[in-house]
């Protein structure tokens, strides 16, 4: 973020928007401290009794125009599981030239009931911790004192920012309920600005103005007054819940002071890309190549096929430089130093990867993106990107590569990078939008060949094959555990199956599907009467529980990638028995070809043979299809639970 100074001496008048005396700092009531549960959500471990934010502009002669944000919050802790809310983290941006955000006026009080009387414990300096989080971010942490179940926490502080065009999002939903929200944004009428709402709450913004007699203009005030906001419950298969959180984003477009030059703050994504590209930590580093040329040429000796070149370069970078878990679109230490030290951030590694791919004769480019946990930026800002990968142009599309993940491969990025869209950066700094979401299905194929035993168990051989994202995630899980621990988790996932003679193939060859095989014994799979045997032919592979249990769905279902689970089962019919009944074959589908279920079972050569699959052709399913998705899983579970019946001859 970059600050623009304005050589105009003025004071921006701002009207405080707070009405009730109960919301003054230090005026917590005994009733609030004595409250045992949140009335509208008795399951809440904590609640915000008040969230108050005021943002406005001021001018001082030494620093120029600054953006001021005042925060006052009151939190009720009902349960020890809510103790995390006793820590407030304040992120403070910093940039070049000594520009940085500052926090001041920190005050805090913890209110508890002791022997029938309310006790106030003030926040001391020892509870305030300042640190450098990264090159562009400082952090101040407030840790409230004397935290107990039932206590009320209250704190306030003020942030002064030179980055007048970067207004933090106004957030109106949290993971815990909010009893009262008061918020306001005051902007001098010389500014032109846009605002965009997101989420599903009705915010009912109120816009007023007040005369600024000093400047013969007006202050435009947008204010919000909300009550009883329910907790924003996280749901399964949501990439980043912040993308759906109710809030408002403000974008400063321009500043026109009478008699002064017009100042434009509005940015396009092209402006942002150009700024990043021209920075020494991006464009300059991308051009460096001498440090690796001899080593890479040796690795590429005799390789002429482009696919093999990509695999060779990707493997070379992975072995040479390890990711230090730091993200950024710009390098930290530079590609040459990262290559020498064997460690670097995302830009160190993937800008190096782009340069090496170019050196190998491939049409490679950097692709900037925002990771899932960074969210989707509604306005073009430098903060909108926090990650970079490599892209290789292939006709009208791009193949995506990321060397920070040990088990990634072409078009199989780490899950953190699958956040809808990215921007390809050309040599001249221009950019094109590119779709990051996987198009090719990740497939798990499970083949099971078993026989039934006299004691109601099954025993046999399982062979499995995993492609694309299934393979990457499983490789990582296997690498992060001992084999014993991995098998322990596998047996648990498969409902107590006993596994032996385990083998894994292609663990480190990401160009091939991952394979694993093992012998299995599973008890209590068969119901037996005096003359009949009953069992589900999918045994422990059957889906027995839907991941979509809530009655309604607020957000789209995001699987991350399209996928297919295939099941091929062969069951030997024991001597002395014949097949009395098999489930009926069936096929059913979700609307708009989003997915389907297939089930085909038959007798062949004295054995039962089952072929079944669950397929999702799209990784993102809108919440308007939630009822259809629930019904789909209900039918899958019902079908997979149907029994084969064998009777004695």
Secondary structure, 3 states (H helix, E strand, C coil): CCCCCCCCCCCCCCCCCCCCHHHCCCCCCHHHHHCCCECCECCCCEEEEEEEEEEEEEEECCCEEEEEEEEEEEEEECCHHHHHHHEEEEEEEECHHHCECEEEEEEEEEEEEECCEEEEEECCHHHEEEEEEECCEEEEEEECCCCCCCCEEEEEEEEEECCCCECCCEECCCCCEEEEEEEEEEEECCEEEEEEEECCCCCCCEEEEEEECCCCEEEEEEEEEEEEECCCCCCCCCCCHHHHCCEEEEEEEEECCCCCCCEECCCCHHHHHHHHHHCHHHHHHHCCCCCCHHHHHHHHCCCCCHHHHHHHHHHHHHHHCEECCCCCCCCCCCHHHHHHHCEECHHHHHHHHHHHHHHCCCCEEEEEECCHHHCCCCCCCHHHCCEEEEEEEECCEEEEECCCCCCCECCECCHHHCCCEEEEECCCCCEEEEECCCCCCEEEEEEEEEEECCCCCEEEEEEEEECHHHHHHHHHHHHCCCHHHHHHHHHHHCCCCEEEEEEEECCCCCCCCEEEEEEEEECCCCEECCCEEEECCCHHHCCCCCCCCCCCCCCCEECCCCEEEEEEEEEECCCCEEEEECCCCEEEECHHHCEEEEEEEEEECCEEEEEEEEEECCCEECHHHHHHHHHHHHHHHHHHCCCEEEEEC
